[in-house]
């Protein structure tokens, strides 16, 4: 089962008179990295939220937004009565000394620094458990979106690997002709260089065998076949995060394809190798989206 690294999750519910809305967005990322937008009342739980989502979402760049509303206000306000009284005493003394009227003193007090501000008291533990449940629900929704996108990615990537496997099978019928062409080309080159009458047939056969052995890519073909089978087995593993493992397998597939190309010495086999590389690059692009 493959999971995409991207996705969106949403959940909301009422928690002890507060309407809690959680939104999560996940993008590609090599590690777990989270950006948070929390109300002041939840700041003390930021580390708990981070650890919770890290355990559930595993990897990716996560954007988290939590909104807490109470009685229709997104940020409940409180009045610092002691500070307001302190300001009032000062204003009253100024008014008495200057003879200015004390009208509209309340409106002035409300504009003084830190007299009115958001309620930043921490959330009680029992309410936090309710908010935690909403966060888990949003993360579960995101994971489901990841799973749905992973189904499409699995189909595309599996098709790429199967195409490489089919291209691999097209090499076998060309190998006898490849050996004949190589032998004919070397023979012609040697005759042009030293003359046919000066070639020692026994020595020539020894050198030809040595050269053909160096050009042999049977082991590379076997390993390429095995890597493709291993890839197909791995994508069906019951593991939520196998993107890195699949990427390593693709690297091994790429090494075998490159070696086939360097040893080919045959136009049609070279074309097959180029098509293999094209399929491999498309698979690599998709693997970047896998969790």
Secondary structure as UniProt FT lines:
FT   STRAND          7..15
FT   TURN            16..17
FT   STRAND          18..27
FT   STRAND          32..37
FT   HELIX           40..45
FT   HELIX           46..57
FT   STRAND          60..70
FT   TURN            71..72
FT   STRAND          77..79
FT   HELIX           81..98
FT   TURN            103..104
FT   HELIX           105..110
FT   TURN            113..115
FT   STRAND          116..118
FT   HELIX           125..169
FT   TURN            170..171
FT   HELIX           172..174
FT   HELIX           175..194
FT   HELIX           196..198
FT   HELIX           201..215
FT   HELIX           218..234
FT   TURN            235..236
FT   HELIX           243..263
FT   HELIX           267..287
FT   TURN            288..289
//
